[in-house]
Amino acid sequence: MRSLITLTPIVLFTITYYSGCTPKTSRPKHYLSDQYMPSAAAPSELANNTASESVLERQGDERRQLVTAPTGKAYWLRWRKVSESVGRCNAGRLIDGLRLPAKGVGYRHIGKSPYGSDETITYLRFAAWAVHEQYPDTVPVVVGDLSAERGGYLKPHRSHQSGRDADVGYYRTKNRALRWFKTLPIGELDLSKTWTFIEALLRTGAVEYIFIDHSVQKALRDHARSRGFAARELDQIFQFPGRKRRALIRHVAGHKNHLHVRFVCPSEDDKCK
């Protein structure tokens, strides 16, 4: 059986992310390197706790984290640590947030709120890239609101205030593109791509919660089970069936047409709650 927690890396590659720029802070102009090279670094063990950051290394303001993609290959995610998430997701702000580019490998952003913490942007782009790696001809997934440039209240959301939240659409069957979030019949949800995206997020070890409607949870859970994931492990991940309080994927009304991912506080952001 496959596992989100114990899957052994097969090949070690490097995927390098470059931060964008904000008016206040000097950052490299390029966001993402499309060059993937075998890494000279030895494989590291992945964390066994999906609610905490996996292997994370620091050198100055440079960060790199080893994450296993759904394909079983391990990749180094790299970024510069500049941003700071302050306060709570529903009563917070964002300092020197990083802007998600309008388009990237495997995704496109819509709306006027593209800012997040360095970690949030890195993890979102990794998940979209992971789907693209497995399905090279896929249409891009739609990414909606993250946070405002300086965080704070973002209409109409109650959260999205500290750079740790993001709304992401579901994938549609037959590789049909969506312009905006759309409630689809379960039969039109591309469960393979959507689960791959979610699995990539979970493998970062930095997910606090993912909000998904119960009806979509059931379909995704059944699909993950069919792909070999143990029922006991999926019971820890999905709130469905029932209303388990400690599940990572939870039901919140209003999430039939998109998922809402919230990442944990970055370990270095002392004022994040």
C-alpha positions as CSV (number, residue, x, y, z in Angstrom):
1,M,0.0,0.0,0.0
2,R,1.1,3.6,-0.7
3,S,1.5,6.0,2.2
4,L,1.7,9.8,2.4
5,I,4.1,9.4,5.4
6,T,6.4,6.5,4.6
7,L,7.0,6.6,0.9
8,T,10.7,6.2,0.2
9,P,12.2,8.7,-2.3
10,I,13.2,7.0,-5.6
11,V,15.2,9.7,-7.4
12,L,16.6,12.9,-5.9
13,F,16.1,16.0,-8.2
14,T,16.4,19.7,-7.6
15,I,13.5,22.1,-8.2
16,T,14.6,25.7,-7.5
17,Y,12.2,28.5,-6.7
18,Y,13.2,32.1,-6.9
19,S,11.2,34.7,-4.9
20,G,9.5,37.6,-6.7
21,C,9.9,41.2,-5.7
22,T,8.0,43.7,-3.6
23,P,8.5,47.5,-3.4
24,K,10.1,47.3,0.0
25,T,12.4,44.4,-0.3
26,S,15.0,43.5,-3.0
27,R,14.4,40.1,-4.4
28,P,15.6,38.2,-7.5
29,K,13.4,39.1,-10.5
30,H,12.9,35.5,-11.6
31,Y,10.4,33.3,-9.8
32,L,11.0,29.8,-11.0
33,S,13.8,27.9,-12.7
34,D,12.5,25.5,-15.2
35,Q,15.8,23.6,-15.1
36,Y,15.7,20.4,-13.2
37,M,19.0,18.8,-12.5
38,P,20.0,15.7,-10.4
39,S,21.0,16.9,-6.9
40,A,24.3,16.1,-5.5
41,A,22.8,16.1,-2.0
42,A,22.1,12.8,-0.3
43,P,18.4,11.9,0.3
44,S,17.1,12.9,3.7
45,E,14.3,11.2,5.7
46,L,10.9,12.8,5.3
47,A,9.1,13.9,8.4
48,N,6.6,11.5,9.8
49,N,4.2,14.2,10.9
50,T,2.1,15.7,8.0
51,A,1.2,18.7,10.3
52,S,4.7,20.0,10.6
53,E,7.4,21.1,8.1
54,S,9.5,18.3,6.7
55,V,13.2,18.4,6.3
56,L,14.1,22.1,6.2
57,E,17.6,23.6,6.0
58,R,18.7,27.2,6.5
59,Q,21.7,29.1,5.4
60,G,21.5,32.9,5.8
61,D,18.2,33.9,4.2
62,E,18.3,30.9,1.9
63,R,16.0,28.0,2.6
64,R,15.6,24.6,1.1
65,Q,13.2,21.8,2.0
66,L,13.2,18.2,0.8
67,V,9.8,17.1,-0.4
68,T,8.7,13.9,-2.1
69,A,6.4,14.4,-5.0
70,P,3.4,12.1,-5.7
71,T,5.6,10.3,-8.3
72,G,7.9,9.2,-5.5
73,K,10.8,11.4,-6.6
74,A,12.3,13.7,-4.0
75,Y,12.9,17.4,-4.8
76,W,14.6,20.3,-3.0
77,L,12.3,23.3,-2.8
78,R,14.4,26.5,-2.5
79,W,13.4,30.1,-1.6
80,R,14.6,33.2,0.2
81,K,13.2,33.9,3.6
82,V,11.9,37.5,3.5
83,S,8.3,37.5,4.5
84,E,6.7,37.4,7.9
85,S,3.2,36.1,8.8
86,V,1.9,38.0,11.8
87,G,-1.1,37.1,14.0
88,R,-4.0,34.8,13.2
89,C,-5.4,33.9,9.8
90,N,-8.6,35.8,10.7
91,A,-6.8,38.7,12.6
92,G,-3.4,39.2,11.2
93,R,-1.2,40.9,8.6
94,L,1.6,40.1,6.2
95,I,5.0,41.8,6.1
96,D,7.0,41.7,2.8
97,G,4.7,39.2,1.3
98,L,5.6,37.5,-2.0
99,R,3.4,37.9,-5.0
100,L,2.2,34.8,-6.9
101,P,2.9,35.4,-10.6
102,A,-0.2,35.5,-12.8
103,K,0.9,32.4,-14.6
104,G,3.2,29.6,-13.8
105,V,3.9,25.9,-14.4
106,G,0.5,24.2,-14.0
107,Y,-1.5,27.1,-12.7
108,R,-2.9,30.5,-13.4
109,H,-4.0,33.1,-10.9
110,I,-7.2,35.1,-11.0
111,G,-8.4,37.9,-8.8
112,K,-6.6,40.8,-7.1
113,S,-5.1,39.2,-4.0
114,P,-2.0,37.3,-5.0
115,Y,0.2,37.8,-1.9
116,G,1.4,35.1,0.5
117,S,4.3,34.1,2.7
118,D,7.4,32.8,1.0
119,E,6.4,29.4,2.1
120,T,2.8,29.6,0.9
121,I,3.9,30.6,-2.6
122,T,6.6,27.9,-2.7
123,Y,4.2,25.1,-1.7
124,L,1.4,26.2,-4.0
125,R,3.7,26.3,-7.0
126,F,5.2,23.0,-6.1
127,A,1.8,21.3,-6.0
128,A,0.8,22.8,-9.4
129,W,4.1,21.8,-10.8
130,A,3.7,18.2,-9.4
131,V,0.4,17.8,-11.3
132,H,2.1,19.1,-14.4
133,E,5.0,16.7,-14.0
134,Q,2.6,13.7,-13.8
135,Y,0.2,15.1,-16.5
136,P,2.4,17.2,-18.8
137,D,-0.6,18.2,-21.1
138,T,-2.8,19.3,-18.3
139,V,-4.7,22.6,-18.4
140,P,-3.6,24.9,-15.6
141,V,-5.5,24.9,-12.3
142,V,-7.2,28.1,-11.2
143,V,-5.7,29.8,-8.1
144,G,-7.9,32.4,-6.5
145,D,-7.5,34.6,-3.5
146,L,-4.5,34.4,-1.2
147,S,-4.0,37.7,0.8
148,A,-3.7,41.4,0.2
149,E,-0.2,42.8,-0.1
150,R,0.0,43.8,3.6
151,G,-2.5,41.2,4.7
152,G,-5.4,42.3,6.9
153,Y,-9.2,42.0,6.2
154,L,-9.9,40.7,2.7
155,K,-13.5,41.0,1.6
156,P,-15.5,38.7,1.5
157,H,-13.3,36.3,3.5
158,R,-13.1,35.9,7.3
159,S,-9.5,34.5,7.0
160,H,-6.9,35.1,4.3
161,Q,-5.3,37.8,6.5
162,S,-1.8,36.6,7.2
163,G,-0.5,35.1,4.0
164,R,-1.2,31.5,4.9
165,D,-4.5,30.8,3.1
166,A,-5.2,30.2,-0.6
167,D,-8.3,29.2,-2.6
168,V,-7.7,26.7,-5.5
169,G,-10.2,25.4,-8.0
170,Y,-10.7,21.7,-8.8
171,Y,-9.6,20.0,-12.0
172,R,-12.2,19.1,-14.6
173,T,-12.4,15.8,-16.5
174,K,-11.4,15.6,-20.2
175,N,-8.7,18.2,-19.6
176,R,-11.3,21.0,-19.9
177,A,-10.1,24.4,-18.6
178,L,-12.0,26.5,-16.1
179,R,-12.0,30.3,-16.2
180,W,-13.2,30.6,-12.6
181,F,-14.3,28.4,-9.7
182,K,-17.3,26.2,-10.8
183,T,-19.4,23.7,-8.9
184,L,-19.1,20.5,-11.0
185,P,-21.0,17.2,-10.8
186,I,-18.8,14.6,-9.1
187,G,-18.6,12.8,-12.4
188,E,-16.9,15.9,-14.0
189,L,-14.3,16.3,-11.3
190,D,-10.9,15.0,-12.4
191,L,-10.1,13.1,-9.2
192,S,-6.7,11.9,-10.3
193,K,-5.3,15.4,-10.8
194,T,-7.1,17.0,-7.8
195,W,-5.8,14.3,-5.5
196,T,-2.3,14.6,-6.9
197,F,-2.4,18.3,-6.1
198,I,-3.7,17.7,-2.6
199,E,-1.1,14.9,-2.0
200,A,1.7,17.2,-3.1
201,L,0.5,19.8,-0.6
202,L,0.3,17.2,2.2
203,R,3.8,16.0,1.4
204,T,5.2,19.4,2.3
205,G,4.3,18.7,5.9
206,A,3.1,22.3,6.2
207,V,-0.6,21.9,5.8
208,E,-2.7,23.0,8.8
209,Y,-6.1,22.4,7.2
210,I,-7.7,21.9,3.8
211,F,-11.4,22.8,3.6
212,I,-13.4,20.7,1.1
213,D,-17.2,20.0,1.0
214,H,-18.2,16.5,2.3
215,S,-19.5,15.4,-1.1
216,V,-16.2,16.1,-2.7
217,Q,-14.2,14.6,0.2
218,K,-16.0,11.3,-0.3
219,A,-15.1,11.1,-4.0
220,L,-11.5,12.0,-3.3
221,R,-11.2,9.6,-0.4
222,D,-12.5,6.7,-2.5
223,H,-10.1,7.7,-5.3
224,A,-7.1,7.8,-2.9
225,R,-8.2,4.4,-1.5
226,S,-8.3,3.0,-5.1
227,R,-4.7,4.2,-5.6
228,G,-3.5,2.1,-2.7
229,F,-3.5,4.4,0.3
230,A,-4.4,2.7,3.6
231,A,-7.8,3.3,5.0
232,R,-6.4,4.0,8.4
233,E,-4.1,6.7,7.1
234,L,-7.0,8.3,5.1
235,D,-9.1,8.3,8.2
236,Q,-6.5,10.6,9.7
237,I,-6.5,12.9,6.7
238,F,-10.2,13.1,5.7
239,Q,-13.0,14.2,8.1
240,F,-15.4,12.2,5.9
241,P,-17.1,10.0,7.0
242,G,-18.2,11.7,10.2
243,R,-16.8,14.9,11.7
244,K,-13.4,14.0,13.2
245,R,-11.9,17.1,14.9
246,R,-8.3,16.3,14.1
247,A,-8.6,15.6,10.4
248,L,-6.5,17.7,8.0
249,I,-9.2,17.8,5.3
250,R,-12.4,19.3,6.8
251,H,-15.9,20.2,5.7
252,V,-16.7,23.9,5.6
253,A,-19.7,25.2,3.7
254,G,-19.0,27.0,0.4
255,H,-16.2,24.7,-0.8
256,K,-18.0,22.6,-3.5
257,N,-16.3,24.6,-6.2
258,H,-12.8,25.1,-4.8
259,L,-10.6,24.0,-1.9
260,H,-9.1,26.2,0.7
261,V,-5.7,25.4,2.0
262,R,-4.2,26.9,5.2
263,F,-0.6,26.3,6.0
264,V,0.9,26.2,9.4
265,C,2.8,29.2,10.8
266,P,6.4,29.2,9.4
267,S,8.6,28.1,12.2
268,E,10.7,31.3,12.0
269,D,7.7,33.7,12.2
270,D,7.5,34.2,16.0
271,K,4.5,36.5,15.8
272,C,2.4,34.1,13.8
273,K,-0.4,32.4,15.7
